[in-house]
């Protein structure tokens, strides 16, 4: 394309990302890859030379939504080169290849080759000796044959305050409801020297907080030599000079080893905020899910955490309406979740996912029953969250300012991940992104309504 002066304008790329935070991280890393190659990253509504759709397939509706978005983007960008990548592309490449207008399909590996693959497809199409009709090219390969962590460009985060550091890929757990191992492959850990080097660069660039992320973060090191594990990596990271906060993303309950607990308890740099998936508050349901712990073991872990860090925010995921979940199982789950003192609970109705064992289980729960049970669990979740937040009203809290809007209102998070905002300063000075400030927390600071 040509600009007004006839000079060659920069090529442009647009990303549409569905699904989880890891997908967001990977799209942002690829956007950096395109920028380095001279591309301008534009909004999906604008004209783009390349459109990348990063898909999700956690549920059947995730796959359906991915297909809808792919078709919508093709229609909106008829002249663009369309790349489809991510979990849906990995698990159902044949379905993606049948969508007219798709040019390139990449799964959950080889994303760092995206520019080369685009160029290869373009050159083949432009080759006058090639008689091949225009059809999409698939670069998807068997993800379980992939053994190494894929390095992507360093990811810059929110206003140089929080950066995501991906340290791990894949999952070996095979819970009966989950498609992720089929989409992401086996556990691959990032080499510790690479993870530590990127963390150093991020802190030097001004980031105050680093969030460790991955598909199965607690499995870090299982495939590495040299006695590396998450506990050791955390111990190394908290020693980086200038790092104010290290936040851990989702970690499975059975992966809180004594060494990891000690790493968490011994450093004030580790945020008092831990996401520990529960998935069900019924032992019978946990067994059908093939979750490798009991409610007693989960509660024992919580007791240890609350004993050492009384103000820790423990958040969790709960699936409601799993096949075979009886009314008794549901009541047991409500009571257990209510007893845990969670700071936040993400509640999901069970979604039948073809390709997983649970999809073929008898006694699938009717949608009407699932909806009723979700409402009941959400009531427990709301009460649990409000109870946790109220504990901090009137107390001192440290806030890392992440954004400041045009009106001078600042927003950010406390170490235990309370979402707060600060009105413009009375002295006329402006808040600054990346600033750590001490406040006495009151209701006006909270971005939510807390009942009395």
C-alpha positions, 0 to 999 in steps of 0.5 A: 500500500502507498501513502499520500506521498507515494512512499511505501508505508509500513505493513500492518498486522492486527490480532484478535485473541480469544480465551485465557491469559496465556493466549493474551501473553502469546499474542502480545509477544507475537505483536512485538515480533511483528513490530521488530520486523517493521510492522505497525500493530493496528486495531482489528477494526482497521485495515491490516495486511495481516490478520492473526486470530488466536483461538481458544478451545477449552469448551465446545462453545470456545471452538464455535466462537473461534470459527465465528470470529475467523469468518467475521475477520475474513469478511471484514478483511477480504484482502488481508493475509489471515493466520489462525493459530492457538488451541482450536487450530491445534486440536482441529486444524482440518476444520480451520482449513475448510474455512474459505479465506484462511491462508495459514494455520499454526497450532500452539508451537512454531509461533516464533516462525510466523513471519517466515511461514507467511513469507513462504506461503506468499512466495509460493503463491507468487511463483509463476511456476507453481500451478497450485490453487490458492489454499491454506497452508497448515504448519500444525504438527503433533504437539506431543512430539514437541519437547522444548519450550518455545522462546518468544520475544520479551513481553512488555506489560501494563504501563511499565508496572506489571510484566508477564513472564511465561516460564512453562508450557504444556500439561501432563495431568489429563483431568477428564474434563480438560482438552488442554493437554491435547492442545498444548502438549507435554510439560516444557519448562523454560531454561532458568537462565533465560527466565532469569535473564528476561526478568532482569531486563524487565526490572531494568526497564522499569517494571515493578511487578512480574507475574509468573505464568504458564499452562501448568506453572507449578510443574515448572522444572519437571523436565529439566536437569539440575534440580530445578523446580518452581521453588528454586526459580522463585528463590532466584527471582526474588533476589533480583535487585529492584523487583518489588513484587513477584506474583504467582499465577495458578498453581495446582494444590498438590504442587505446593511442596514444602520447598515452594511454601518456604520460598513463598513464606520467606520473601516479602517480594512474593505477593500474598495472592495465590490462585489454587484451583479447587474445581469441585467441593465434593470428593466424589466429583474430584475422583471422577475428574481425576483430580489428584487430591482430596478435600482434606488435603486441600483444606490442610494446604489452606490452613498452612497458608493462613497460618503463615500469611493470615491476609493471603488472598486465595482465589480459586476455580469451581466447576458446577454440574459435572456429570454425575454430580448429585444434589448431595454432591452439590450441597457438599460443594457449597458448604466446603467452598463456603468454609474456605475463606476464598478471596474470589471464586471463578464459577463455571458450569461444566461444558461438555468438550468432545475429545475428553473422557467426561464428554462420554460419561453418563448422567450428564446434568441438564442445563436447567439444573446447572444454571440453578447450581451456578447461581447458588455457587455464585451467591457463596462466591459473592459473600466470600469475596465481600467478607474478605474485602471488608477485613481490609477497610480502614487498614493500610495498604500498598497500591501499585499504580498501573494506569492514570486516566485523563481526569487524573484518577489512578487505578492499580492493585494491592499485593493481595490483588484488591482492585482499587482506584485513587481520586486525583491528588488534592495537592495538584500533583499527578499520580505516576504509573509504577508508583507504589503508594500507601493508603488507608483503604476505604469503600471509595477506593474499591471498584465494586459495591460492598454491602454493609 
